[in-house]
Amino acid sequence: MTPAQKLLVAIETCELPHPHFMEHFQPLKQRVENALAGRASRIERIMGPSRVGKSMLVNALVREFDEPKIDGRRRVPVLVVPVPTPATTLELPKSVVAALGMPVQRSITPGAMRTRMLEQLRLVGTRVIIFEEASHLVEEGSRVPVRAAADWFKALADSHNLTLFFFGVPRLKILFDNNEQLRLRASATRLLLPYDSRIAGDMGAFHSCVAAFANLFADHGFPIALSPTALTYQCYLLSGGLIGIVSRFMQELADRMAAEAPRTLTFADCQAALKGVTATGSPNFPAFENPNTVENAIAPAALHQAFLQVMRDNDLAAPIINNQPEAVQ
């Protein structure tokens, strides 16, 4: 592979164990370990904006608990199930069976499908089911009432003492708000949020992530000709603190170098890469707009507006800092 191709692979496969990620990964990993040890079932709900790192959490958990074989028999202790859309009482158990890699009968009743699902879960020894994109259950077009969906999951957890993880955007809260039994059985909501520019520790962590990507570019012969602070601030304006958006931007930047020999990447290269990225920051303060911009020219208020845009787009309230929810340090 060429240096540019190696760079793209490095960027695409880069997963950063940053503080917000580890804050949730370690306790969730412990929950899985408890389930595999036969402890009581748990229901966990992990919510956050798109591109905040929920899929990275799921992937990391699955890697920790690979599918073993015992006496030549397949075991799936941790199963990841994408929630179907539209969801129905038939499609939900079908999605579980499909996630196990089993054929799904076309003509089958919901009751028979549920029985088959439970039998297959028993045969492969599943103890934890991770439902990805669980917020599909509360989207317009879902064909199962929210309360009925919650009852279905509660019964599933009880059937084999299963631990269930629900990953989704913040509107997933509706599923639990509409069924007190599921809500009271679940652990407190885990919110995976973007890094907040008002908090020094958050900005330090965000800077470390940007620097890690920048170092990969430099290591492969494509250094980025912005100061570390300037690059961090521009990435923050772009993403509002979402590491997934930063990763997507870095992938696009690397992809545009595919046919080029190693060279220094300019501000113009960063501007060109933006054409393939959906910004999540404030439209009032676009990223990589002015090539003469230096770090001292980025006002704290502009950074905070990028953060607020992400929070508002996801119907989340900005955390209160010093009793001023929209104060800028």
C-alpha positions in Angstrom: 0.0 0.0 0.0 1.0 3.6 -0.6 1.6 5.9 2.4 -1.7 7.6 1.7 -3.5 4.2 1.7 -1.9 3.2 4.9 -2.9 6.6 6.4 -6.5 6.0 5.5 -6.6 2.5 7.0 -5.0 3.9 10.2 -7.5 6.7 10.5 -10.5 4.4 9.7 -9.5 1.9 12.3 -8.5 4.4 15.0 -10.5 4.1 18.2 -9.6 6.5 20.9 -10.2 5.4 24.5 -11.0 9.0 25.5 -12.3 9.9 29.0 -16.1 10.0 28.1 -15.7 6.6 26.4 -14.0 5.0 29.3 -16.4 6.5 31.8 -19.1 4.3 30.4 -17.1 1.4 29.0 -15.7 0.1 32.3 -19.0 -0.1 34.2 -20.8 -1.6 31.2 -18.0 -4.2 30.9 -18.5 -5.0 34.5 -22.2 -5.5 33.9 -21.5 -8.0 31.1 -19.0 -9.9 33.4 -21.7 -10.0 36.1 -24.2 -11.4 33.7 -21.8 -14.1 32.4 -21.2 -15.0 36.1 -24.9 -15.7 36.5 -25.8 -12.6 38.5 -29.3 -11.0 38.4 -30.4 -9.5 35.1 -29.9 -5.8 34.6 -31.4 -3.3 32.1 -29.0 -0.5 31.0 -29.9 2.5 28.8 -27.2 4.4 27.1 -28.3 7.5 25.2 -26.4 10.2 23.3 -26.4 12.2 20.1 -25.5 10.6 16.8 -21.7 10.4 16.3 -21.0 10.7 20.0 -19.4 7.2 20.2 -22.2 4.8 21.0 -21.3 2.4 18.2 -17.7 2.4 19.4 -18.8 1.4 22.8 -20.8 -1.5 21.4 -17.9 -2.7 19.2 -15.5 -2.5 22.2 -17.8 -4.5 24.4 -18.3 -7.2 21.7 -14.5 -7.5 21.2 -14.1 -8.1 24.9 -16.4 -11.1 24.9 -15.7 -13.0 21.7 -17.9 -16.0 20.7 -16.2 -19.1 22.3 -16.8 -22.7 21.4 -17.4 -25.2 24.1 -17.2 -28.9 23.2 -17.4 -27.8 19.6 -20.6 -26.0 20.1 -21.0 -22.3 19.3 -21.6 -19.9 22.1 -22.9 -16.3 21.8 -22.7 -14.8 25.3 -23.1 -11.2 24.1 -25.4 -10.6 21.1 -25.8 -7.4 19.2 -29.3 -6.8 17.7 -30.0 -3.9 15.4 -33.6 -2.8 16.2 -35.7 -3.0 13.0 -37.6 -0.2 11.5 -40.5 -0.3 11.5 -40.7 -2.4 14.7 -43.5 -4.9 15.2 -44.1 -7.7 17.7 -43.1 -10.1 14.9 -40.1 -8.2 13.6 -38.5 -7.8 17.1 -38.0 -11.5 17.7 -37.1 -12.0 14.0 -34.3 -9.5 14.4 -32.9 -11.4 17.4 -32.9 -14.7 15.5 -31.4 -13.0 12.4 -28.6 -11.5 14.6 -27.8 -15.1 15.7 -27.3 -15.9 12.0 -30.3 -18.3 11.9 -32.7 -18.5 9.0 -36.0 -16.7 9.6 -39.3 -18.3 8.4 -41.5 -16.0 6.3 -44.8 -17.4 7.4 -44.8 -17.6 11.2 -46.9 -16.1 14.0 -45.5 -13.7 16.6 -46.0 -16.4 19.3 -44.1 -19.1 17.3 -41.4 -16.6 16.5 -40.9 -15.7 20.1 -40.7 -19.4 21.1 -38.1 -20.0 18.4 -36.1 -16.9 19.5 -36.0 -18.1 23.2 -34.9 -21.6 22.2 -32.1 -20.3 20.0 -30.9 -17.9 22.8 -30.9 -20.8 25.2 -28.9 -23.1 22.8 -26.1 -20.6 22.3 -26.0 -19.5 25.9 -26.7 -15.8 25.4 -26.6 -13.8 28.6 -26.5 -10.2 27.3 -28.4 -8.6 24.4 -27.3 -5.2 23.1 -30.0 -3.5 21.2 -28.5 -0.9 18.8 -30.6 2.0 17.5 -33.3 1.2 20.1 -34.7 4.7 19.6 -36.3 3.3 16.4 -39.0 2.0 18.7 -40.3 5.5 19.4 -40.0 6.9 15.9 -42.9 7.7 13.8 -43.9 4.7 11.8 -43.2 2.2 14.6 -46.0 -0.4 14.4 -45.9 -1.5 18.0 -47.2 0.8 20.8 -44.5 2.1 23.0 -45.9 0.5 26.2 -46.3 -2.8 24.4 -42.7 -2.7 23.2 -41.5 -2.0 26.7 -43.5 -5.0 28.0 -41.9 -7.2 25.3 -38.4 -6.2 26.5 -39.3 -6.7 30.2 -40.7 -10.2 29.4 -37.5 -11.0 27.4 -35.3 -10.0 30.3 -37.3 -12.2 32.7 -37.4 -15.2 30.3 -33.8 -16.3 30.8 -32.5 -13.8 33.3 -31.1 -11.8 30.5 -29.2 -8.5 30.8 -30.3 -6.0 28.2 -28.5 -2.9 26.9 -30.4 -0.3 25.0 -28.4 2.2 22.9 -30.0 5.1 21.2 -30.4 8.8 20.7 -32.0 10.8 23.6 -35.6 10.2 22.5 -35.2 6.6 23.6 -36.2 8.1 27.0 -39.8 7.8 25.7 -39.7 4.0 25.8 -39.0 4.1 29.6 -41.2 7.0 30.4 -44.2 5.1 29.0 -43.7 2.0 31.1 -43.1 2.4 34.8 -42.2 -1.3 35.3 -39.4 -1.2 32.7 -38.2 2.2 33.9 -38.1 1.1 37.6 -36.2 -2.0 36.7 -33.6 -0.2 34.6 -30.5 1.4 35.9 -30.2 5.2 35.8 -29.8 6.6 32.3 -26.2 6.8 31.0 -25.7 9.9 28.9 -22.8 9.9 26.5 -22.4 13.6 25.7 -20.1 15.7 23.6 -17.2 17.4 25.2 -18.1 20.8 26.7 -15.9 23.7 25.8 -16.6 25.5 29.1 -14.9 22.7 31.0 -11.1 22.7 31.0 -10.9 18.9 31.4 -13.3 18.3 28.5 -11.3 20.6 26.2 -8.1 18.9 27.2 -9.6 15.5 26.4 -11.0 16.8 23.1 -7.6 18.3 22.2 -5.9 14.9 22.9 -8.2 13.2 20.5 -7.6 15.7 17.7 -3.8 15.5 18.4 -4.0 11.7 18.1 -5.5 11.9 14.7 -3.0 14.7 13.7 -0.1 12.5 14.8 -1.3 9.7 12.5 -1.2 12.1 9.6 2.3 13.2 10.5 3.5 9.6 11.1 2.4 8.7 7.5 4.1 11.7 5.9 1.1 14.1 5.8 1.6 16.6 8.6 -1.2 19.2 9.0 0.0 22.8 8.8 -2.1 24.2 11.6 -0.9 24.7 15.2 -2.3 22.0 17.5 -4.5 24.6 19.2 -5.8 26.0 16.0 -6.7 22.6 14.7 -8.4 21.7 17.9 -10.6 24.8 17.8 -11.5 24.4 14.2 -12.5 20.8 14.8 -14.6 21.9 17.8 -16.4 24.5 15.7 -17.1 21.7 13.2 -18.3 19.1 15.7 -19.5 20.8 18.8 -17.5 18.3 20.8 -18.6 15.1 19.0 -15.5 12.9 18.5 -17.4 10.9 15.9 -17.6 14.0 13.7 -13.9 14.7 14.2 -13.2 11.1 13.1 -15.4 11.5 10.0 -13.6 14.7 9.1 -10.2 13.1 9.5 -11.3 10.1 7.3 -12.4 12.5 4.6 -9.2 14.4 4.8 -7.2 11.2 4.5 -9.3 9.9 1.7 -8.6 13.0 -0.4 -4.9 12.2 -0.2 -5.4 8.8 -1.8 -3.7 9.6 -5.1 -1.0 11.9 -3.6 2.5 11.5 -2.4 3.3 12.6 1.2 3.1 16.3 1.7 2.1 18.9 4.2 -1.7 19.4 4.3 -2.9 23.0 4.2 -5.8 25.0 5.5 -7.3 24.7 2.0 -7.1 20.9 2.2 -9.1 21.0 5.4 -11.6 23.3 3.7 -11.9 20.8 0.8 -12.5 17.9 3.2 -15.5 19.7 4.7 -17.4 19.1 1.4 -17.8 15.4 2.5 -18.7 16.1 6.1 -22.0 17.1 7.7 -21.1 19.7 10.3 -22.9 19.6 13.7 -21.6 22.9 15.1 -23.3 26.2 14.9 -23.9 27.6 11.4 -23.1 31.0 12.8 -19.5 30.0 13.4 -18.5 27.7 10.6 -15.2 25.7 10.8 -12.2 26.3 8.6 -13.8 29.5 7.1 -10.9 31.9 7.4 -7.4 30.8 6.5 -6.0 33.7 8.6 -7.8 32.5 11.7 -5.5 31.8 14.7 -6.4 30.2 18.0 -6.6 33.6 19.8 -9.2 34.7 17.3 -11.7 32.0 18.3 -13.9 33.4 21.0 -15.1 31.1 23.8 -18.6 32.1 22.9 -18.2 30.7 19.4 -17.0 27.3 20.8 -19.9 27.2 23.2 -22.4 27.9 20.5 -21.1 24.8 18.6 -21.7 22.7 21.8 -25.2 24.3 22.3 -26.2 23.5 18.7 -25.5 19.8 19.2 -27.4 19.7 22.5 -30.4 21.6 21.1 -30.5 19.4 18.0 -30.9 16.4 20.3 -33.4 18.0 22.7 -30.8 18.0 25.5 -30.3 20.8 28.1 -26.8 22.3 28.4 -25.3 21.4 31.8 -25.4 24.2 34.3 -21.9 25.5 35.2 -21.7 28.0 38.1 -25.5 28.4 37.9 -25.2 29.7 34.3 -26.3 27.1 31.8 -25.0 29.1 28.9 -22.1 30.9 30.5 -18.8 30.8 28.8 -15.5 30.6 30.7 
